[in-house]
Amino acid sequence: MTKLSIIIPIYNVGDYISECLDSILTQSFKDYEVICVNDGSTDNSLEVLNDYKKRDERIVILDKANEGSGIARNCGLGIARGEYVFFVDSDDMLVSGALKLIVDAADAKQTDILIFGAYSYYNGKKKLGGYSADKLPKKYLNKIFCSKDVVNRIFKFPSTAWTKLYRRDFLIKNNIKFQDIRAGQDQLLFFHSMIKAKRIALLPKNLYCYRKNRQGSVTANKKKQNYSPIYVFSAIEKLLKDEGVFEEYKWIFINGYFSKATSWLGKFRDDIKEGYFKEYIKLLDHIRTEYPFGWWMNFSPDINDSYCKLKVKQFVAKKFRFMLK
């Protein structure tokens, strides 16, 4: 069996994929396959991939129509043979020695999920940022823990797929997959895996380089233009109910993901904001009807509210709710 499957969704990253692949192929750890899922690229990405495949037989190429990185990752997972699975984004890079460190740690601790840190990568320089190892919750260092240990602290851990090494059998057995949406696809996989895992461990090292603000990437656009927080809310709500654990997670789930949907309202593209606002109000009405116990009962957003005004309104609603208790 191959020890590790590295899955990379690829869409129009011809200028970056070489740097990504070079950071993998020069690792000291060698027992892996690299599954490159070309998601309908219209640039020279596939040409670059074919050139690398000629040089290294460990590279596997899936060429498919564009459906988004979530489906692309699921396709890669469907053919993966490794004991472990590592999801890498095509414009990012690995730190030298990263693969050996994560595989050795996962073997030693027999983890379902191993969580580690990442540098933020700006203009060719590595910097500490929101995903760096020093942000990992220190309470769980040097411990093996499970889902029950983190019910109220689940958002203390990074929700990104690329800061984790997964045991493949764990993902397959529990039917854990990425959501079929264009942005935020990893949120469902994050929540699903965290509530099912029996053995989770932290490796407090920065082993990944997350490229920030690449032109053309989803995250580079500061104005929001899709409904992903609303889609994520609905998917995780269903997941928690299907798994019979909704009561355990309902407060932190609703607070976390509805807060995110609210923040997006203040960042949405003006010319298409009306559609998002309508769906957002539907979500708010649903939450008020089904879960009449939180700050959202005293929250009154307006389509023209700025991000800062929404944060103030949310703060006031929470304070008022607290006073009513």
C-alpha positions in Angstrom: 0.0 0.0 0.0 1.1 3.5 -0.7 1.7 5.3 2.6 0.4 8.7 1.5 -2.0 10.2 -1.1 -1.5 13.9 -1.8 -4.6 15.3 -3.5 -4.3 18.6 -5.4 -7.3 20.3 -7.2 -6.1 22.4 -10.1 -7.7 25.2 -11.9 -5.8 27.8 -14.0 -2.6 27.8 -11.9 -0.1 27.4 -14.6 2.1 30.0 -13.1 2.1 28.4 -9.6 1.7 24.6 -9.9 5.5 24.0 -10.6 6.4 25.6 -7.3 3.8 23.5 -5.5 4.9 20.2 -7.1 8.6 21.0 -6.7 8.0 21.4 -2.9 6.5 18.0 -2.8 8.8 16.1 -5.1 12.0 17.3 -3.3 10.8 16.0 0.1 12.9 13.4 1.9 9.9 11.2 2.4 9.2 9.4 -0.9 6.3 6.8 -0.3 3.5 8.8 -1.8 1.3 9.4 -4.8 0.4 12.9 -6.0 -3.2 12.9 -7.4 -3.6 16.1 -9.5 -7.2 16.7 -10.4 -7.3 19.2 -13.4 -10.7 20.8 -12.9 -11.3 22.1 -16.4 -8.4 24.5 -16.6 -8.3 26.8 -19.6 -4.7 27.9 -19.2 -1.5 25.7 -19.5 -2.0 23.9 -16.2 -2.7 20.5 -17.8 0.4 20.9 -20.1 2.5 21.5 -17.0 1.1 18.5 -15.2 1.8 16.2 -18.2 5.4 17.4 -18.3 5.8 16.5 -14.6 4.1 13.2 -15.0 6.8 12.3 -17.6 9.4 12.9 -15.0 7.8 11.2 -12.0 5.6 8.1 -12.1 4.1 9.0 -8.7 2.0 11.7 -10.3 -1.5 10.7 -11.3 -3.6 13.1 -13.4 -7.4 13.2 -13.5 -8.7 15.5 -16.2 -12.3 16.6 -15.8 -14.8 19.3 -16.5 -14.9 22.3 -14.1 -17.1 21.7 -11.1 -15.2 23.3 -8.3 -12.4 22.3 -6.0 -14.7 20.4 -3.6 -15.8 17.9 -6.2 -12.3 17.8 -7.5 -11.0 16.8 -4.1 -13.7 14.2 -3.7 -12.7 12.7 -7.1 -9.1 12.5 -6.0 -10.2 10.8 -2.7 -12.2 8.3 -4.7 -9.1 6.9 -6.4 -6.6 7.4 -3.5 -4.6 4.4 -2.3 -2.7 5.8 0.6 -2.9 5.0 4.2 -3.1 8.7 4.8 -4.6 11.6 2.8 -3.2 15.1 2.6 -5.1 17.8 0.7 -2.8 20.5 -0.8 -3.9 23.6 -2.7 -2.2 24.1 -6.1 -0.8 27.5 -5.4 0.7 26.6 -2.0 3.9 24.8 -1.0 5.2 22.5 1.6 8.1 23.2 4.0 11.2 21.0 3.5 10.8 17.8 5.6 7.1 18.3 6.1 5.9 14.9 4.8 8.2 12.9 7.0 7.3 14.8 10.1 3.5 14.5 9.6 3.6 10.8 8.6 5.9 9.9 11.5 3.7 11.8 14.0 0.5 10.2 12.7 2.1 6.7 12.8 3.4 7.2 16.3 0.1 8.5 17.6 -2.2 6.4 15.4 -4.4 9.4 14.6 -7.5 9.8 12.6 -6.6 13.5 12.2 -3.2 15.1 12.7 -3.4 18.9 12.9 -0.4 21.2 12.3 0.4 24.8 11.5 1.0 26.8 8.3 2.9 29.9 7.3 1.1 32.7 5.4 3.0 33.4 2.2 3.1 36.9 0.9 5.2 38.0 -2.1 7.7 35.2 -1.7 8.1 35.5 2.1 6.9 33.2 4.9 5.2 35.0 7.8 3.3 33.9 10.9 -0.4 34.4 10.5 -3.9 33.1 11.4 -3.0 29.4 10.7 0.5 29.3 12.4 1.3 26.7 15.0 1.3 29.2 17.8 -2.5 29.6 17.3 -3.2 25.9 18.0 -4.9 25.5 21.4 -2.2 24.7 23.9 -4.6 22.8 26.1 -4.4 19.9 23.6 -0.7 19.8 23.0 1.0 16.4 23.9 -2.4 14.7 24.1 -4.6 12.4 22.1 -8.1 13.7 22.2 -11.4 12.9 20.5 -14.6 14.7 19.4 -16.1 14.6 22.8 -13.2 16.6 24.2 -13.8 19.6 21.9 -17.5 20.0 21.7 -17.4 23.6 22.8 -14.0 24.4 21.4 -14.3 23.1 17.9 -13.6 26.5 16.3 -10.3 26.8 18.2 -8.9 24.5 15.5 -8.3 25.6 11.9 -11.1 24.6 9.6 -8.8 24.3 6.5 -8.2 20.9 4.9 -4.5 21.7 4.2 -3.5 21.9 7.9 -4.4 18.3 8.5 -3.3 14.7 7.7 -6.3 12.3 7.6 -6.3 8.5 7.9 -8.0 7.5 4.6 -10.0 4.6 6.1 -11.4 7.1 8.6 -12.7 9.3 5.9 -14.1 6.5 3.8 -15.8 4.6 6.6 -17.6 7.8 7.8 -18.4 9.0 4.2 -16.7 12.3 5.0 -16.5 14.5 1.9 -16.2 18.1 0.7 -19.4 20.0 0.1 -20.4 20.6 -3.5 -20.2 24.4 -3.5 -17.8 26.9 -5.1 -16.4 28.4 -1.9 -16.2 27.1 1.7 -16.2 23.5 0.6 -13.9 22.4 3.4 -16.3 23.5 6.3 -18.5 20.4 6.0 -15.5 18.1 5.9 -14.0 19.9 8.9 -17.1 19.7 11.1 -17.9 16.1 10.0 -14.4 14.8 10.6 -14.0 16.6 14.0 -17.3 15.2 15.4 -16.4 11.6 14.3 -12.7 11.3 15.1 -11.6 9.1 18.0 -8.0 10.0 17.9 -6.9 13.6 17.1 -3.4 15.1 17.8 -1.6 18.3 17.3 1.9 18.7 15.8 2.9 22.3 16.7 5.1 23.0 13.7 4.5 25.2 10.6 4.8 22.7 7.7 2.7 24.4 5.0 2.9 27.7 3.1 -0.5 29.2 2.4 -0.2 31.7 -0.5 -2.2 34.8 0.3 -4.0 37.2 -2.1 -3.1 35.4 -5.3 -4.7 37.2 -8.2 -7.6 35.1 -9.5 -8.1 33.0 -6.3 -11.4 32.9 -4.4 -9.9 34.3 -1.2 -8.1 37.2 -3.0 -11.5 38.9 -3.7 -12.4 40.9 -0.6 -15.9 41.5 -1.8 -18.0 38.4 -1.3 -20.1 37.2 -4.2 -21.5 33.8 -3.4 -23.8 32.3 -0.8 -21.5 29.8 0.7 -22.1 30.6 4.5 -25.8 30.0 3.9 -25.1 26.7 2.1 -22.6 25.6 4.8 -25.1 26.4 7.6 -27.8 24.2 5.9 -25.4 21.3 5.3 -23.9 21.2 8.8 -27.3 21.6 10.4 -28.4 18.5 8.4 -25.2 16.6 9.3 -25.6 17.2 13.0 -29.2 16.1 13.0 -28.4 13.0 10.9 -25.6 12.1 13.3 -27.9 12.6 16.4 -25.5 15.2 18.0 -27.4 18.4 17.2 -28.2 19.2 20.9 -24.5 18.9 21.8 -23.3 21.3 19.1 -26.3 23.6 18.4 -25.1 26.7 20.2 -21.6 26.8 18.9 -22.7 25.8 15.4 -25.5 28.3 15.1 -23.4 31.1 16.7 -20.4 30.4 14.6 -21.9 30.0 11.1 -24.7 32.5 11.4 -22.1 35.1 12.6 -20.1 34.3 9.5 -23.1 34.7 7.2 -23.7 38.0 9.0 -20.2 39.2 8.4 -20.5 38.4 4.7 -23.5 40.6 4.4 -21.3 43.5 5.3 -18.7 42.5 2.7 -21.0 41.5 -0.2 -20.7 42.9 -3.7 -23.1 45.8 -4.0 -24.5 45.0 -7.4 -25.6 41.5 -6.3 -26.2 42.1 -2.6 -30.0 42.0 -2.8 -30.1 38.3 -3.7 -27.8 37.4 -0.8 -29.8 39.6 1.6 -33.0 37.7 0.7 -31.5 34.4 1.4 -29.8 35.7 4.5 -33.2 36.9 5.9 -34.7 33.4 5.1 -31.9 31.9 7.2 -32.5 34.4 10.0 -36.2 33.6 10.0 -35.5 29.9 10.1 -33.1 30.2 13.0 -35.5 32.4 15.0 -38.3 29.9 14.4 -36.4 26.7 15.1 -33.9 28.0 17.8 -35.5 30.9 19.7 -32.8 31.1 22.4 -29.9 33.2 21.1 -28.8 36.7 20.3 -30.4 36.4 16.8 -33.8 36.9 18.4 -32.8 40.6 19.1 -30.9 41.2 15.9 -32.2 43.5 13.2 -29.9 43.7 10.1 -30.5 46.0 7.2 -29.3 45.5 3.6 -27.4 48.7 3.8 -25.6 48.0 7.0 -21.8 48.1 6.8 -19.6 45.4 8.2 -18.8 47.5 11.2 -22.4 48.4 11.9 -23.4 44.8 11.7 -20.7 43.9 14.2 -22.0 46.6 16.6 -25.6 45.4 16.2 -24.5 41.9 16.9 -22.6 43.0 20.0 -25.7 44.9 21.3 -28.0 41.9 20.6 -25.7 39.6 22.5 -25.5 42.0 25.5 -29.2 42.4 25.5 -29.8 38.7 25.4 -27.3 38.2 28.3 -29.2 40.8 30.4 -32.5 38.9 29.8 -31.0 35.7 31.4 
